[in-house]
Amino acid sequence: MTSSETPRILAVEDNSETQLLLEHLLKGSYETEVVAGVEAALAAVEETPFEVLLLDINLSEDQTGTDLLHLIRERDGMGQVPAIALTAYAMPGDREDFLEKGFDEYVSKPFTRDDLTEAIESTLNPA
């Protein structure tokens, strides 16, 4: 990816208010596609290459963002795409738990634009 290209981000969030917030906070900085659930996310990654995944953890009663991460990572070319957990879980140890489950970064709700961009940039440009 060249520096002139805008990173493409797939955000998976089931809450419509949080979807709007994500679109608002990320517009102008990233090319963002926001979808509501697992099926839409899987369809999106089939159609478009993404540089970063933003995955809500509590997506549905049946599947979590962690389940979705594993489904996406099994697909061709998606094994190394960095993923950020978006979650209301903010207890001590939660960040480490999500990193152990395969996420590259963790952002707890409520979040700010700075929280998001810091996490996105750290996954795009690992030290």
Contacts in CASP RR format, 6 or more apart in sequence:
PFRMAT RR
TARGET T0000
AUTHOR 0000-0000-0000
METHOD contacts of the structure
MODEL  1
MTSSETPRILAVEDNSETQLLLEHLLKGSYETEVVAGVEAALAAVEETPF
EVLLLDINLSEDQTGTDLLHLIRERDGMGQVPAIALTAYAMPGDREDFLE
KGFDEYVSKPFTRDDLTEAIESTLNPA
1 7 0 8 1.000
1 51 0 8 1.000
6 28 0 8 1.000
6 29 0 8 1.000
6 30 0 8 1.000
6 31 0 8 1.000
7 30 0 8 1.000
7 31 0 8 1.000
7 51 0 8 1.000
7 52 0 8 1.000
7 120 0 8 1.000
7 124 0 8 1.000
8 30 0 8 1.000
8 31 0 8 1.000
8 32 0 8 1.000
8 33 0 8 1.000
8 48 0 8 1.000
8 49 0 8 1.000
8 50 0 8 1.000
8 51 0 8 1.000
8 52 0 8 1.000
9 26 0 8 1.000
9 30 0 8 1.000
9 31 0 8 1.000
9 32 0 8 1.000
9 33 0 8 1.000
9 50 0 8 1.000
9 51 0 8 1.000
9 52 0 8 1.000
9 53 0 8 1.000
9 54 0 8 1.000
9 120 0 8 1.000
10 32 0 8 1.000
10 33 0 8 1.000
10 35 0 8 1.000
10 41 0 8 1.000
10 44 0 8 1.000
10 45 0 8 1.000
10 48 0 8 1.000
10 50 0 8 1.000
10 52 0 8 1.000
10 53 0 8 1.000
10 54 0 8 1.000
11 19 0 8 1.000
11 22 0 8 1.000
11 26 0 8 1.000
11 32 0 8 1.000
11 33 0 8 1.000
11 34 0 8 1.000
11 35 0 8 1.000
11 54 0 8 1.000
11 55 0 8 1.000
11 86 0 8 1.000
12 34 0 8 1.000
12 35 0 8 1.000
12 36 0 8 1.000
12 37 0 8 1.000
12 38 0 8 1.000
12 40 0 8 1.000
12 41 0 8 1.000
12 53 0 8 1.000
12 54 0 8 1.000
12 55 0 8 1.000
12 56 0 8 1.000
12 59 0 8 1.000
12 65 0 8 1.000
12 68 0 8 1.000
13 19 0 8 1.000
13 22 0 8 1.000
13 34 0 8 1.000
13 36 0 8 1.000
13 54 0 8 1.000
13 56 0 8 1.000
13 86 0 8 1.000
14 36 0 8 1.000
14 37 0 8 1.000
14 56 0 8 1.000
14 58 0 8 1.000
14 59 0 8 1.000
14 60 0 8 1.000
15 56 0 8 1.000
16 36 0 8 1.000
18 56 0 8 1.000
18 86 0 8 1.000
18 109 0 8 1.000
19 34 0 8 1.000
19 36 0 8 1.000
22 32 0 8 1.000
22 34 0 8 1.000
22 54 0 8 1.000
22 116 0 8 1.000
23 32 0 8 1.000
23 34 0 8 1.000
25 112 0 8 1.000
25 113 0 8 1.000
25 116 0 8 1.000
26 32 0 8 1.000
26 113 0 8 1.000
26 116 0 8 1.000
29 117 0 8 1.000
30 52 0 8 1.000
30 120 0 8 1.000
33 44 0 8 1.000
33 48 0 8 1.000
33 50 0 8 1.000
35 41 0 8 1.000
35 43 0 8 1.000
35 44 0 8 1.000
37 59 0 8 1.000
37 60 0 8 1.000
37 68 0 8 1.000
38 59 0 8 1.000
38 60 0 8 1.000
38 63 0 8 1.000
38 65 0 8 1.000
38 67 0 8 1.000
38 68 0 8 1.000
38 71 0 8 1.000
41 55 0 8 1.000
41 68 0 8 1.000
41 72 0 8 1.000
42 68 0 8 1.000
42 71 0 8 1.000
42 72 0 8 1.000
44 50 0 8 1.000
45 72 0 8 1.000
45 75 0 8 1.000
45 78 0 8 1.000
46 75 0 8 1.000
50 81 0 8 1.000
51 81 0 8 1.000
51 82 0 8 1.000
51 124 0 8 1.000
52 81 0 8 1.000
52 82 0 8 1.000
52 83 0 8 1.000
52 84 0 8 1.000
52 120 0 8 1.000
52 123 0 8 1.000
52 124 0 8 1.000
53 69 0 8 1.000
53 72 0 8 1.000
53 81 0 8 1.000
53 82 0 8 1.000
53 83 0 8 1.000
53 84 0 8 1.000
54 83 0 8 1.000
54 84 0 8 1.000
54 86 0 8 1.000
54 107 0 8 1.000
54 116 0 8 1.000
54 120 0 8 1.000
55 65 0 8 1.000
55 66 0 8 1.000
55 68 0 8 1.000
55 69 0 8 1.000
55 83 0 8 1.000
55 84 0 8 1.000
55 85 0 8 1.000
55 86 0 8 1.000
55 103 0 8 1.000
56 65 0 8 1.000
56 86 0 8 1.000
56 87 0 8 1.000
57 64 0 8 1.000
57 65 0 8 1.000
57 66 0 8 1.000
57 85 0 8 1.000
57 86 0 8 1.000
57 87 0 8 1.000
57 88 0 8 1.000
57 89 0 8 1.000
57 98 0 8 1.000
58 64 0 8 1.000
58 65 0 8 1.000
58 87 0 8 1.000
58 88 0 8 1.000
59 65 0 8 1.000
59 68 0 8 1.000
65 85 0 8 1.000
66 85 0 8 1.000
66 98 0 8 1.000
66 101 0 8 1.000
66 102 0 8 1.000
66 103 0 8 1.000
69 83 0 8 1.000
69 101 0 8 1.000
69 102 0 8 1.000
69 103 0 8 1.000
72 78 0 8 1.000
72 79 0 8 1.000
72 81 0 8 1.000
72 83 0 8 1.000
73 79 0 8 1.000
73 81 0 8 1.000
73 83 0 8 1.000
73 102 0 8 1.000
82 104 0 8 1.000
82 105 0 8 1.000
82 123 0 8 1.000
82 124 0 8 1.000
83 102 0 8 1.000
83 103 0 8 1.000
83 104 0 8 1.000
83 105 0 8 1.000
83 123 0 8 1.000
84 103 0 8 1.000
84 104 0 8 1.000
84 105 0 8 1.000
84 106 0 8 1.000
84 107 0 8 1.000
84 119 0 8 1.000
84 120 0 8 1.000
84 123 0 8 1.000
85 98 0 8 1.000
85 103 0 8 1.000
85 105 0 8 1.000
85 106 0 8 1.000
85 107 0 8 1.000
86 107 0 8 1.000
86 109 0 8 1.000
86 111 0 8 1.000
87 94 0 8 1.000
87 98 0 8 1.000
87 106 0 8 1.000
87 107 0 8 1.000
87 108 0 8 1.000
87 109 0 8 1.000
88 108 0 8 1.000
88 109 0 8 1.000
89 98 0 8 1.000
89 108 0 8 1.000
90 108 0 8 1.000
90 109 0 8 1.000
94 106 0 8 1.000
94 108 0 8 1.000
95 106 0 8 1.000
98 106 0 8 1.000
99 105 0 8 1.000
99 106 0 8 1.000
104 123 0 8 1.000
105 119 0 8 1.000
105 120 0 8 1.000
105 122 0 8 1.000
105 123 0 8 1.000
106 119 0 8 1.000
107 115 0 8 1.000
107 116 0 8 1.000
107 119 0 8 1.000
END
